[in-house]
Amino acid sequence: MGTLAAVLAGKGIKTYKGLFRADVKGDIEDESGVLKITRIHVTYTLKVPPEKRKDAEEAFENYLDRCPGAQSVLGCIKIEHELQMRDL
């Protein structure tokens, strides 16, 4: 969430309380008797001015490449994410 917020801020999109949130779900599976996180799904909700929607979409499409957390687990855990935007 922090990396996406930083990328959005760089595009002049505010992410303070009430404008930006993340809801996270995950799957844990038993693999050979060991519980393992296999999937993380993040739904971001962002209130954004209509004229900033394209910038927000661009930020969302590119932030994972710069996210330390995501880069640490890619290949081990499937990451799914989506961005839901509401007009501000």
Backbone torsions as a table, in degrees:
resi	resn	phi	psi	omega
1	MET	NA	-37.7	-178.3
2	GLY	-65.8	-40.3	-179.9
3	THR	-66.9	-44.1	178.1
4	LEU	-62.9	-41.8	178.4
5	ALA	-59.9	-40.7	179.3
6	ALA	-65.8	-41.5	179.1
7	VAL	-66.8	-40.7	177.1
8	LEU	-62.6	-43.3	179.2
9	ALA	-60.1	-37.5	178.1
10	GLY	-63.9	-19.8	178.0
11	LYS	-101.3	11.2	177.8
12	GLY	78.0	22.8	-179.7
13	ILE	-105.6	123.0	-177.8
14	LYS	-78.0	142.7	-177.7
15	THR	-132.0	22.2	-178.9
16	TYR	-69.8	173.4	-173.7
17	LYS	-47.2	132.5	178.9
18	GLY	93.6	-14.6	-179.7
19	LEU	-105.7	-21.0	-172.1
20	PHE	-144.9	131.7	177.9
21	ARG	-149.0	162.9	177.3
22	ALA	-133.9	133.2	173.4
23	ASP	-113.6	127.5	-172.0
24	VAL	-121.7	134.7	174.2
25	LYS	-129.4	154.9	178.0
26	GLY	-146.2	161.7	175.6
27	ASP	-112.7	134.1	174.9
28	ILE	-119.0	127.6	-178.0
29	GLU	-123.5	153.9	176.2
30	ASP	-88.8	115.0	176.7
31	GLU	-118.5	106.4	179.7
32	SER	56.3	40.7	177.1
33	GLY	83.8	4.0	179.1
34	VAL	-117.4	127.7	176.8
35	LEU	-75.0	131.7	-174.7
36	LYS	-136.4	133.4	173.4
37	ILE	-73.5	122.1	-176.5
38	THR	-111.4	-20.2	-177.5
39	ARG	-152.0	139.7	172.8
40	ILE	-126.1	129.9	177.3
41	HIS	-120.5	123.8	-179.0
42	VAL	-116.2	127.3	173.4
43	THR	-110.9	113.5	176.6
44	TYR	-92.3	138.9	173.6
45	THR	-120.0	127.1	-175.8
46	LEU	-133.5	127.6	171.3
47	LYS	-92.5	122.8	-171.8
48	VAL	-142.9	143.8	174.6
49	PRO	-61.4	142.4	-178.4
50	PRO	-51.6	-36.1	-178.0
51	GLU	-72.5	-9.4	-179.9
52	LYS	-105.0	2.9	-178.0
53	ARG	-59.1	-44.9	-178.5
54	LYS	-62.7	-41.8	177.0
55	ASP	-62.3	-40.5	179.5
56	ALA	-64.9	-42.2	178.4
57	GLU	-62.2	-41.7	179.3
58	GLU	-64.5	-42.7	177.9
59	ALA	-60.6	-44.6	-179.1
60	PHE	-62.9	-39.4	-178.4
61	GLU	-67.7	-20.3	-172.5
62	ASN	-117.7	-9.3	-171.7
63	TYR	-69.4	-30.4	-177.0
64	LEU	-60.0	-32.6	178.9
65	ASP	-64.2	-20.9	-177.6
66	ARG	-108.8	1.8	-174.8
67	CYS	-90.0	114.3	-179.2
68	PRO	-59.3	-40.6	-179.9
69	GLY	-63.5	-48.0	179.6
70	ALA	-63.8	-43.7	-178.6
71	GLN	-65.0	-26.2	179.8
72	SER	-73.0	-27.9	-174.8
73	VAL	-113.8	-10.1	178.6
74	LEU	-55.8	136.7	-176.9
75	GLY	96.8	-24.3	177.8
76	CYS	-107.0	-37.5	-178.5
77	ILE	-127.0	131.0	178.0
78	LYS	-75.7	127.7	178.4
79	ILE	-109.4	123.2	174.8
80	GLU	-117.8	141.3	-179.7
81	HIS	-149.4	154.7	177.7
82	GLU	-147.2	154.8	179.5
83	LEU	-121.0	121.7	174.5
84	GLN	-108.6	123.1	-178.7
85	MET	-110.3	141.9	175.4
86	ARG	-125.0	144.7	179.6
87	ASP	-67.1	138.3	178.1
88	LEU	-96.6	NA	NA
